[in-house]
Amino acid sequence: MTFAVDAVSNRGATRFSDIIYEKIVGMIADGNFPVNERLPSETKLAADFGASRPVVREALERLRADGLVVSRKGSGSYVRQRPDSSMLKMVPVGSLADVQRFFEFRAGLEAEAAELAARNWQPTDKERITAALLSIEQCLRNGELGAEEDQVLHDAIAMATGNQFHITVREWFRPHFAIGHSVTRSLSLKRTLEQIRSVQDEHAVIVEAIFARRETEAHDAMKKHILNARARMFQGVER
């Protein structure tokens, strides 16, 4: 019974830390916590948010993992970068931490899919993947979002695995995939042409490795692409 109570308690603490995490992200994005400035102490943040220090500490650990804050030994936590505030408007309230966790999940899942696709693709898969890549390219030229086209490319790679479970998982979690693709591509349109091009270049590296049947390279390129997408959510834009 003690274990069950502790488990429920821990789930509650994690959820509360997610709320605090999102609030701090919002305060950084709004400029209330400026870049290169020290965040209030854990004790102060705990008092401000009505939380325990362990809960605040967990939120700060996520912020560090996302590259928003950095710890300086003996000095505290400092703001490292300021994300675009519009990012928070694109994500359902209270779900930012879950969106970031889903990127972590995707990094493993889609890296394995790319590896399998490199091993198993058939001529029809090659045609489908090539068409999807060209569709994204056309969106870039037209200055269009291309979120759906981006999803189609990742769907095509999942289909090329020859394993129906990769396709099924994408169907089960389609709303989650959609949020990630939409947010990252929406934010990318605000950035420099070089930054926008880098996303498509990542796609091209993945596709080239798949078609060359370089399984490990395809795996690593996809994992890097998803983790980069996760990081791009918090990249700032010129102000």
N, C-alpha and C positions, 0 to 999 in steps of 0.2 A: 504493500500500500504506500509505503514511504516513497518508493521509486516513482509510482504513478503521480503522486502529488508533486514531486520534484520535477517530473517531466512536464506537467502542465504549467508549473511555475516558470520553467525555463522557456517554454514556448511563449508565455506572456511577456517575459523579459525581452526575448528576441524581437517580438512585435513592437514593443515599446521603443526598443533601440532603433528599429526601422523608422519610426515616427520622428525620433530625435534626429536621426541621420538625414531625413528629408528636410527637416526644418533648418538644419545647419547648412545643407546644400543651398536652400533657398536664400538664406541670409548671406552666403558667400556670393551667390549670383546677383543679388540685389545690391551688393556693395557694402552691406552692414559690417561684414568682416572683410576688410580690404586685403588684396594680395600683398604678401610679404609681411603682413602684420600678425602678431601672436593672438591666437584664440584665447578667450577667457580660460581660466584653469578648470580642471574637471570638477572641482568643488563648486565653482561659480556656475558652470553650466548645469550641474546637477540641481542646484538651488533654483536657477532660472526656469528649468524645465520640469521641476518637481519630480525628479528621478533620482535613482541611486547612482553612485559613482561607477559601479560595474556596468550599468546600462549605458551610461555616457561613454565609458571607455570602449564598449563594443561598437558604438556608433562611430567613434573616432577611428577605430581600427578599420572600419569599412571605408571611411573617408581617405585614410592613408592608402588603402589598397586601390582606390580609384584615382589616386594621384592628386587629390584636391588639397590635402594637407600633408605636411612633412613634420616629423618629430626632430627636435634638436635636443640632444642630451643635456639635462639640467636646466633647460630653458622652456620647454613646453612644445605645443603644436602651433605651426605657422601655416597660413594659407599659401598654397603653392600656385594655384591657378584659379581663375574665375570663369565658370562656364557661362554659356549664353542663357540668359534667364528664360528665353522662349522654350528651351528644352523642357522645363517643368510644366509648361502649358500643354505639351504634347503627350505627357505621361499621365495616366489616371492618378488622381490624388491618392497618396498612401501606398503607391505600388512601385516607387522608384527603386527601392532596394530589391524587390522581386524582379524587376526588369534587368537589373545588373546581374542578379543570380542566374537569370535565364541565359544571359550571354555566356556565363561560365559553363552552363550545361551545354549550350550550343557548341562551344569550343571543342569539347570532347566528341560530341555526337557527329558534328559535321566534318571534323577531321577524319574520323573513321569512315564516313560516307565517301569522302574524296579518295581515300586510300582504296576502298572497295571499287569505286567507280573506275579508278586507274587500272584495276585488275580485270574488271568485268565488262567494260563498256562495249556496246555493239554499234554498228553503223548508224542505226536509227537514233541511238543516244547521242552520237557525235553530231548528227544533224540538229537535234533538239538543243543541245548545249550551245552549238555555234550560233543558232538562230537567236537564242536568249541573250548571248553576249552581244550580238549585233544590235539587238533591240535596246539594250542599255546604252550602247554607244550612240544610237540615234537620239535617245532621250537627252544625253549630255549635250549633243550638238544643238538640240532644240531648247535647251535650258529647262527641261521638264524634270519632275521629281524622279520618276522611274522606280518607285518603290515596288510596284507590282511586277515590273520587269525583273527587278533584282530577285524577288521571291521566285519567279519562274526559273531563273538560272539555278538557284539553289534546289528547287524542286527537280529540275532536270538532272542535276548531279545525283540526287537521292535515287531517282529512277534508274540511273546508270549503274547503281550498286548491284542490281539484280536481286536485292533483298527487300521484300515487301514491307518489312517492319520499319525500314527507314522512311518509306513513303507514308506508312500509317502514322508514325510519330509526328510527322509534319502536318498531317491532317488533324490529329488530336490537338496539337498546340498551335494551330494556324493563327488564332488571334494574338498569341504571344510573339510568334515570328513576325506578324504584320506590324506590331508596335515597334519592334526593334528596327525593321527595315525602314519604316516611315520616319521615325525620329532621326536616325543617323543620316538618311538621305536628305531630309528636310534641312538639317543643320549644315550638311555639306554644301548646299546651294548658296549658303551665306559666306563661304570661305573662298580662298583664292583658287584660280584655275588649276594651279599646281596641286593644291590639296584635293580638289575634286578629281583630278586626273589620277592621283595616287590610288584612289579606291578602285577605279576601273583597271589600273595596272595590276593591282592585287588579284582581281578576277582573272586577268589574262595569264598571270603566272600559274594560278591554280589550274586553269583549263589546259594550258600547255603541258603541265606535268601529267594531267590525267590522260590526255591524248597520246603522250609519249610512254604511257604505262610506267611512269616513275612513281611508284606507290608511296614511298616514304616522303618524297618531295611534295607530292600532292597533299598528303596528310599534314605536313608541317606548314605548307603554304596556306591551307585552309584554316588551321588553328591560329596562325598569325593574323590572318584576315579578320577572324571573328573577335579576337582579343583587341585588335586595332579598332574595330567598330565599337567595341565596348568603351575603349579609351576616348574615341572621338566624341562620344556623348558629352564628355566634360571638357572638351577643348573650347576655349573661348574664341570669340570673333573680334575683328578689329572694331574698336569703338571710337 
